[in-house]
Amino acid sequence: MNSEAANTQDTVPQGKARSCRNGAGGEIHVDVFDNFDELAPIQQEWDNFVESVGAEIFLTYDWCRVWWKYYGKNRSLRIFVFRYEGALVGIIPLFLEKIWLGPISVRVVKIVGSDFTIAQFSLPIHNKHIKEVIQKFYELVSSEHNWDIIHIGPIAGLYATCGELKDTFSEFFGNSNYVSIANKSVQTYFELSSSWDEQVSKLRKKEREKFRRNYRKIKSGNLSLSSCFSTEKDFEDVFRDFVEMHQYHWQKLDRGGHFCDWPDAICFHREVAEAQLKHNRLRLFKVSLCNLPVGYQYGYKFGDKYFSLLGARSDDSNLSQFSLGKILFAEQSKHAIAENAQYIDSMQGRYEHKLRFGGQLFPVKSIYIYPVRLGMLLRLFIFRALARLLDVCYYKIWFCRIAPILPFKRKALWKIWIRTRSFA
């Protein structure tokens, strides 16, 4: 580590150190780590930086660490930590793995947390230093020659500098590599007003009336409605009840639901939620009518955003007069507004009810970098064709259409599909 950085960050751990001069005459310094234990001393600094640049909770230290614990097997970790004059200006947590798909193998580089779980990212790089950070990143990964394709994504819809990021990758990688950007999905954001009444007033008249009618029914029936967040004291019970209600709902529809479909999902989310709870970021809340739990909403608060991951609601026929989905959304929105959140990030996918509730769709993009060599291009073409074939035949036809109607217990998604679907 250079002496200037060492004077300002005495406790910063050191990996494999490299430095480069930036355009202003200063020096960008980078350390590369292959485990999370070495980075534990800068956990708070890491998280503060991620929050300061508006990135998502999915790239905080604990989220990445727990994800790696469950999904890092047979993968090689590379965490790039960039500093300028001792201050963090970029963190790029990546992993390298070799994927065999039929007769073809490809060495891929992806962002930690980019598969197996619900996530999309704003790359945590200070806007002022994007060019210098990507230049140094290029110098490091180009010198190792141990990858065939780099996938930067899925990139969150509100990431304002996505175009600049792609152009910067093209500037440095473009001489000997092909850099492309593609729309892979959409995600829904709710821009929040200063009050729930104002939030509802922006909806169409029909939807406004449905929300208000719900609350009038509750009031006229002398039913007490309450919602509260889980605490460290009751977390285990609330999380267990939430998972059970979520699974029961989907199993009645002959579907697996998130916790059945995705490998190790219950263990991962329990551990990462407990870790984030200690930092007051978990927003797992229970909604009750007359002290009877009728729904749960599982999410997080980080920066100016609420992250709404999963919900669960009761299938009790006695509650059919109430639109529990609307109640859950309304209660979550009220909490988010009270905490001065600017947005609710409702994750990927197009859902008509979210659009009726005032959600806006944004494209989720991915950046791909791969060498311009004939043999490599042919291999990648075959690999991606096989990935698309797997996506259609296994996921869209078998998993989504055929498996649900067969009288067999649902099994988790194939790991090979999870690992390759971003290339389909």
C-alpha positions as CSV (number, residue, x, y, z in Angstrom):
1,M,0.0,0.0,0.0
2,N,1.3,3.4,-0.8
3,S,2.5,5.6,2.1
4,E,-0.2,8.2,1.7
5,A,-3.0,5.6,1.9
6,A,-1.3,3.9,4.9
7,N,-1.2,7.2,6.8
8,T,-4.9,7.7,6.5
9,Q,-6.1,4.0,6.8
10,D,-3.9,2.3,9.3
11,T,-6.3,-0.6,9.8
12,V,-7.0,-1.3,6.1
13,P,-6.1,-4.9,5.3
14,Q,-3.8,-5.5,2.3
15,G,-4.4,-8.0,-0.4
16,K,-2.3,-8.1,-3.6
17,A,-1.6,-4.4,-4.0
18,R,-1.5,-2.5,-7.3
19,S,-1.5,1.2,-8.1
20,C,-2.1,3.4,-11.0
21,R,-2.0,7.2,-11.7
22,N,-5.3,8.9,-12.3
23,G,-5.9,11.9,-14.6
24,A,-5.6,14.4,-11.8
25,G,-2.1,13.3,-10.8
26,G,-3.2,11.3,-7.8
27,E,-2.9,7.6,-7.5
28,I,-5.6,4.9,-7.5
29,H,-4.6,2.0,-5.3
30,V,-6.2,-1.4,-5.5
31,D,-6.1,-4.5,-3.2
32,V,-7.4,-7.8,-4.4
33,F,-8.7,-10.3,-1.8
34,D,-9.8,-13.9,-2.1
35,N,-11.7,-14.2,1.2
36,F,-14.0,-12.2,3.4
37,D,-12.2,-12.7,6.7
38,E,-9.4,-10.3,5.6
39,L,-12.0,-7.7,4.9
40,A,-13.9,-7.9,8.2
41,P,-12.0,-4.9,9.7
42,I,-13.5,-2.6,7.0
43,Q,-17.0,-3.9,7.0
44,Q,-18.5,-0.7,8.3
45,E,-16.4,1.4,5.8
46,W,-17.5,-1.0,3.0
47,D,-21.2,-0.6,3.9
48,N,-21.0,3.1,4.3
49,F,-19.4,3.5,0.9
50,V,-21.9,1.3,-0.8
51,E,-24.7,3.3,0.7
52,S,-23.1,6.6,-0.1
53,V,-23.0,5.9,-3.8
54,G,-26.6,4.7,-3.9
55,A,-25.9,1.0,-4.4
56,E,-28.2,-1.8,-3.3
57,I,-28.1,-3.7,-0.1
58,F,-27.1,-6.8,-2.1
59,L,-23.5,-5.5,-2.3
60,T,-23.1,-4.9,1.4
61,Y,-20.4,-6.9,3.2
62,D,-22.7,-9.3,5.1
63,W,-24.9,-9.9,2.1
64,C,-21.9,-10.9,-0.1
65,R,-20.3,-12.8,2.8
66,V,-23.4,-14.9,3.5
67,W,-24.1,-15.5,-0.2
68,W,-20.5,-16.7,-0.7
69,K,-20.9,-19.1,2.3
70,Y,-23.9,-20.8,0.6
71,Y,-23.1,-20.5,-3.1
72,G,-19.4,-20.1,-3.4
73,K,-18.5,-23.8,-3.7
74,N,-16.1,-24.5,-6.6
75,R,-15.8,-20.8,-7.4
76,S,-12.8,-18.5,-6.9
77,L,-13.4,-15.2,-5.1
78,R,-11.8,-12.0,-6.3
79,I,-12.7,-8.8,-4.4
80,F,-11.2,-5.6,-5.9
81,V,-11.0,-2.7,-3.4
82,F,-10.0,0.6,-4.9
83,R,-8.8,3.7,-2.9
84,Y,-7.8,7.2,-3.8
85,E,-5.8,9.1,-1.2
86,G,-6.8,6.4,1.3
87,A,-10.6,6.7,0.8
88,L,-12.7,4.0,-0.8
89,V,-13.7,4.9,-4.4
90,G,-14.8,1.5,-5.7
91,I,-15.6,-2.1,-4.6
92,I,-16.0,-4.8,-7.3
93,P,-16.7,-8.2,-5.7
94,L,-16.3,-10.9,-8.3
95,F,-15.9,-14.7,-8.6
96,L,-14.5,-16.9,-11.3
97,E,-15.9,-20.3,-12.2
98,K,-15.7,-22.9,-15.0
99,I,-19.0,-24.0,-16.4
100,W,-19.5,-27.1,-18.4
101,L,-22.6,-27.2,-20.6
102,G,-22.6,-30.4,-22.7
103,P,-19.3,-30.6,-24.5
104,I,-18.4,-26.9,-24.0
105,S,-16.7,-25.3,-21.0
106,V,-16.4,-21.6,-20.4
107,R,-14.6,-19.7,-17.7
108,V,-17.0,-16.9,-16.5
109,V,-16.6,-14.0,-14.2
110,K,-19.6,-12.7,-12.4
111,I,-20.6,-10.4,-9.5
112,V,-20.9,-11.9,-6.1
113,G,-24.6,-12.5,-5.5
114,S,-25.6,-12.4,-9.1
115,D,-27.2,-15.8,-9.2
116,F,-29.1,-18.2,-6.8
117,T,-30.8,-15.3,-5.1
118,I,-33.0,-12.2,-5.7
119,A,-30.7,-9.3,-6.6
120,Q,-29.7,-6.5,-9.0
121,F,-26.9,-4.1,-8.6
122,S,-25.6,-0.6,-9.0
123,L,-21.9,-1.1,-9.2
124,P,-20.4,0.7,-6.2
125,I,-17.9,3.0,-7.8
126,H,-17.6,6.7,-7.1
127,N,-18.8,8.7,-10.1
128,K,-15.7,10.9,-10.1
129,H,-13.4,7.8,-10.4
130,I,-15.3,5.5,-12.8
131,K,-12.7,5.9,-15.5
132,E,-9.6,5.3,-13.3
133,V,-11.2,2.4,-11.5
134,I,-12.3,0.6,-14.7
135,Q,-8.8,1.2,-16.2
136,K,-7.1,-0.4,-13.2
137,F,-9.6,-3.2,-13.2
138,Y,-8.9,-3.8,-16.9
139,E,-5.2,-3.9,-16.3
140,L,-5.6,-6.5,-13.6
141,V,-8.0,-8.9,-15.3
142,S,-6.3,-8.6,-18.7
143,S,-3.0,-9.6,-17.3
144,E,-4.3,-12.9,-15.8
145,H,-5.8,-14.4,-19.0
146,N,-8.0,-16.8,-16.9
147,W,-11.5,-15.9,-18.2
148,D,-13.5,-16.3,-21.3
149,I,-16.5,-14.0,-20.6
150,I,-17.2,-11.3,-17.9
151,H,-20.8,-10.6,-16.9
152,I,-21.5,-7.3,-15.1
153,G,-25.1,-7.6,-14.0
154,P,-27.9,-7.7,-13.5
155,I,-27.7,-3.9,-13.3
156,A,-30.4,-2.2,-11.4
157,G,-32.9,-0.1,-13.3
158,L,-32.2,3.1,-11.4
159,Y,-28.5,2.9,-11.9
160,A,-28.0,6.3,-13.6
161,T,-24.5,5.8,-14.9
162,C,-25.1,2.4,-16.7
163,G,-24.4,4.0,-20.1
164,E,-21.2,5.7,-18.9
165,L,-20.1,2.4,-17.3
166,K,-20.6,0.5,-20.6
167,D,-18.7,3.2,-22.5
168,T,-15.9,3.1,-20.1
169,F,-15.6,-0.7,-20.3
170,S,-15.6,-0.3,-24.1
171,E,-12.8,2.3,-23.9
172,F,-10.4,0.0,-22.1
173,F,-11.6,-3.5,-23.1
174,G,-12.7,-2.7,-26.6
175,N,-9.3,-3.0,-28.4
176,S,-9.1,-6.8,-28.0
177,N,-12.6,-7.6,-26.6
178,Y,-16.2,-7.2,-27.6
179,V,-18.3,-5.3,-25.1
180,S,-22.1,-5.5,-25.4
181,I,-25.0,-4.4,-23.3
182,A,-28.4,-6.1,-23.3
183,N,-31.8,-5.7,-21.6
184,K,-32.4,-8.9,-19.7
185,S,-35.5,-8.1,-17.6
186,V,-37.5,-5.3,-16.0
187,Q,-38.0,-4.3,-12.4
188,T,-40.6,-2.3,-10.7
189,Y,-39.9,0.8,-8.6
190,F,-42.5,2.8,-6.6
191,E,-41.5,6.5,-6.1
192,L,-42.9,7.5,-2.8
193,S,-44.7,10.7,-1.8
194,S,-44.5,12.4,1.5
195,S,-47.6,10.8,2.9
196,W,-49.8,7.7,2.2
197,D,-52.8,9.9,1.4
198,E,-50.7,11.7,-1.2
199,Q,-49.4,8.3,-2.5
200,V,-52.9,7.0,-3.0
201,S,-54.1,10.2,-4.6
202,K,-51.8,9.6,-7.5
203,L,-53.5,6.3,-8.5
204,R,-56.3,5.9,-10.9
205,K,-59.7,6.6,-9.4
206,K,-60.7,2.9,-9.4
207,E,-57.6,1.8,-7.6
208,R,-57.8,4.7,-5.1
209,E,-61.3,3.6,-4.2
210,K,-60.3,-0.1,-3.8
211,F,-57.6,0.9,-1.3
212,R,-59.9,3.2,0.7
213,R,-62.8,0.6,0.6
214,N,-60.5,-2.0,2.2
215,Y,-59.7,0.3,5.1
216,R,-63.4,1.3,5.5
217,K,-64.4,-2.4,5.8
218,I,-61.8,-2.9,8.5
219,K,-63.0,0.2,10.4
220,S,-66.7,-0.6,10.0
221,G,-66.2,-4.1,11.2
222,N,-64.5,-2.8,14.4
223,L,-61.4,-4.8,13.4
224,S,-58.0,-3.8,14.8
225,L,-55.3,-3.6,12.1
226,S,-51.7,-3.6,13.2
227,S,-48.3,-4.1,11.6
228,C,-45.0,-4.4,13.4
229,F,-41.4,-5.2,12.5
230,S,-39.6,-8.3,13.8
231,T,-36.9,-7.7,16.4
232,E,-33.9,-9.7,17.5
233,K,-36.1,-11.2,20.2
234,D,-38.8,-12.6,18.0
235,F,-37.0,-12.9,14.7
236,E,-36.8,-16.7,14.6
237,D,-40.5,-17.1,15.2
238,V,-41.6,-14.4,12.8
239,F,-39.3,-15.6,10.0
240,R,-40.5,-19.2,10.5
241,D,-44.1,-18.2,10.4
242,F,-43.5,-16.0,7.3
243,V,-41.8,-18.9,5.4
244,E,-44.6,-21.3,6.4
245,M,-47.3,-19.0,5.2
246,H,-45.4,-18.2,2.0
247,Q,-44.9,-21.9,1.2
248,Y,-48.5,-22.9,2.1
249,H,-49.9,-20.4,-0.4
250,W,-47.7,-21.6,-3.3
251,Q,-48.2,-25.3,-2.5
252,K,-52.0,-24.8,-2.7
253,L,-51.3,-23.7,-6.3
254,D,-49.2,-26.7,-6.9
255,R,-46.1,-24.5,-7.2
256,G,-43.0,-24.6,-5.1
257,G,-42.6,-20.9,-4.3
258,H,-39.3,-19.2,-3.7
259,F,-38.1,-21.2,-0.7
260,C,-38.7,-24.5,-2.4
261,D,-37.5,-23.6,-5.9
262,W,-34.2,-22.0,-5.0
263,P,-31.5,-24.1,-3.4
264,D,-30.7,-23.4,0.2
265,A,-33.1,-20.4,0.1
266,I,-34.5,-20.7,3.6
267,C,-31.0,-21.1,5.2
268,F,-29.5,-18.3,3.2
269,H,-32.3,-15.8,3.8
270,R,-32.5,-16.6,7.5
271,E,-28.8,-16.0,8.0
272,V,-28.5,-12.9,5.9
273,A,-31.7,-11.4,7.4
274,E,-30.3,-12.0,10.9
275,A,-27.0,-10.4,10.0
276,Q,-28.7,-7.3,8.5
277,L,-31.1,-7.1,11.5
278,K,-28.1,-6.3,13.6
279,H,-27.5,-3.2,11.5
280,N,-31.2,-2.3,11.6
281,R,-31.7,-2.9,7.9
282,L,-34.2,-5.8,8.0
283,R,-37.8,-4.9,7.4
284,L,-39.7,-8.2,8.0
285,F,-43.1,-7.1,9.3
286,K,-46.2,-8.9,10.2
287,V,-49.7,-7.6,9.6
288,S,-52.5,-8.7,12.0
289,L,-56.2,-8.3,12.1
290,C,-57.5,-8.6,15.7
291,N,-54.1,-10.0,16.7
292,L,-54.4,-12.8,14.0
293,P,-51.5,-12.7,11.6
294,V,-52.9,-12.3,8.0
295,G,-49.7,-11.5,6.1
296,Y,-46.0,-10.8,6.1
297,Q,-43.7,-8.7,4.0
298,Y,-40.0,-9.5,3.8
299,G,-37.6,-6.7,2.8
300,Y,-34.8,-4.3,3.8
301,K,-34.2,-0.6,4.3
302,F,-30.9,0.6,2.9
303,G,-30.1,4.2,2.0
304,D,-33.1,5.9,0.5
305,K,-34.7,2.7,-0.7
306,Y,-37.0,-0.1,0.7
307,F,-36.3,-3.5,-0.9
308,S,-39.4,-5.5,-1.1
309,L,-38.3,-9.1,-1.7
310,L,-41.2,-11.5,-0.8
311,G,-44.6,-11.4,0.7
312,A,-47.0,-13.9,2.2
313,R,-50.7,-13.7,2.9
314,S,-53.3,-15.9,4.6
315,D,-55.5,-18.1,2.4
316,D,-58.3,-18.1,5.1
317,S,-61.6,-17.9,3.2
318,N,-63.0,-15.8,6.0
319,L,-60.6,-13.0,4.9
320,S,-61.6,-13.1,1.2
321,Q,-63.6,-9.9,1.7
322,F,-60.3,-8.1,2.2
323,S,-57.7,-7.6,-0.5
324,L,-54.8,-8.7,1.7
325,G,-52.3,-7.9,-1.1
326,K,-53.4,-4.3,-1.1
327,I,-53.2,-4.1,2.7
328,L,-49.7,-5.5,2.8
329,F,-48.6,-3.0,0.1
330,A,-50.2,-0.1,1.9
331,E,-48.7,-1.0,5.2
332,Q,-45.3,-1.4,3.7
333,S,-45.6,1.9,1.9
334,K,-46.6,3.7,5.1
335,H,-43.6,2.3,6.9
336,A,-41.3,3.3,4.0
337,I,-42.7,6.8,3.9
338,A,-42.4,7.2,7.7
339,E,-38.7,6.3,7.3
340,N,-38.2,8.9,4.5
341,A,-37.5,6.3,1.9
342,Q,-37.7,7.7,-1.7
343,Y,-38.3,4.4,-3.5
344,I,-39.6,0.9,-3.0
345,D,-37.6,-1.5,-5.1
346,S,-40.0,-4.3,-5.9
347,M,-37.5,-6.5,-7.6
348,Q,-37.5,-8.0,-11.1
349,G,-40.5,-9.1,-13.2
350,R,-43.5,-7.5,-14.7
351,Y,-46.6,-7.7,-12.5
352,E,-49.9,-6.0,-13.5
353,H,-51.0,-5.5,-9.9
354,K,-47.8,-3.6,-9.1
355,L,-48.4,-1.3,-12.1
356,R,-51.9,-0.7,-10.9
357,F,-50.5,0.2,-7.5
358,G,-48.4,2.9,-9.2
359,G,-45.2,1.0,-10.0
360,Q,-43.0,2.0,-12.8
361,L,-40.9,-0.4,-14.9
362,F,-37.2,0.1,-15.6
363,P,-35.0,-2.1,-17.7
364,V,-32.5,-4.4,-16.0
365,K,-29.4,-4.6,-18.2
366,S,-26.2,-6.7,-18.3
367,I,-22.8,-5.9,-19.7
368,Y,-20.8,-8.7,-21.4
369,I,-17.2,-8.7,-22.2
370,Y,-15.5,-11.4,-24.2
371,P,-12.3,-11.8,-26.4
372,V,-12.5,-11.2,-30.1
373,R,-10.8,-14.4,-31.2
374,L,-12.4,-16.8,-33.8
375,G,-12.0,-19.9,-31.7
376,M,-13.3,-18.2,-28.6
377,L,-16.3,-16.6,-30.4
378,L,-17.3,-20.0,-31.8
379,R,-17.1,-21.6,-28.3
380,L,-19.1,-18.8,-26.7
381,F,-21.7,-19.0,-29.5
382,I,-22.2,-22.7,-28.9
383,F,-22.2,-22.2,-25.1
384,R,-24.9,-19.4,-25.2
385,A,-27.0,-21.4,-27.7
386,L,-26.9,-24.4,-25.3
387,A,-27.8,-22.0,-22.4
388,R,-30.8,-20.7,-24.4
389,L,-31.9,-24.3,-25.2
390,L,-31.7,-25.2,-21.5
391,D,-33.7,-22.2,-20.6
392,V,-36.5,-23.0,-23.0
393,C,-36.6,-26.8,-22.6
394,Y,-35.9,-27.1,-18.9
395,Y,-37.2,-23.9,-17.3
396,K,-40.0,-22.5,-19.6
397,I,-41.4,-25.9,-20.7
398,W,-40.6,-28.5,-18.1
399,F,-40.3,-26.5,-14.8
400,C,-43.0,-23.9,-15.4
401,R,-45.6,-25.9,-17.4
402,I,-45.2,-29.6,-17.1
403,A,-43.8,-30.2,-13.6
404,P,-46.6,-28.3,-11.8
405,I,-49.3,-30.6,-13.1
406,L,-47.5,-33.9,-12.3
407,P,-48.2,-35.7,-9.0
408,F,-44.7,-35.5,-7.7
409,K,-43.0,-33.5,-5.0
410,R,-41.4,-30.3,-6.4
411,K,-37.6,-30.2,-6.6
412,A,-35.4,-27.2,-6.5
413,L,-34.2,-25.6,-9.7
414,W,-31.3,-27.2,-11.4
415,K,-28.1,-25.4,-10.4
416,I,-26.7,-25.6,-14.0
417,W,-29.7,-23.6,-15.2
418,I,-29.2,-21.0,-12.4
419,R,-25.5,-20.7,-13.3
420,T,-26.1,-20.3,-17.0
421,R,-29.4,-18.4,-17.3
422,S,-27.7,-15.0,-17.5
423,F,-26.1,-16.1,-20.7
424,A,-29.3,-17.4,-22.3
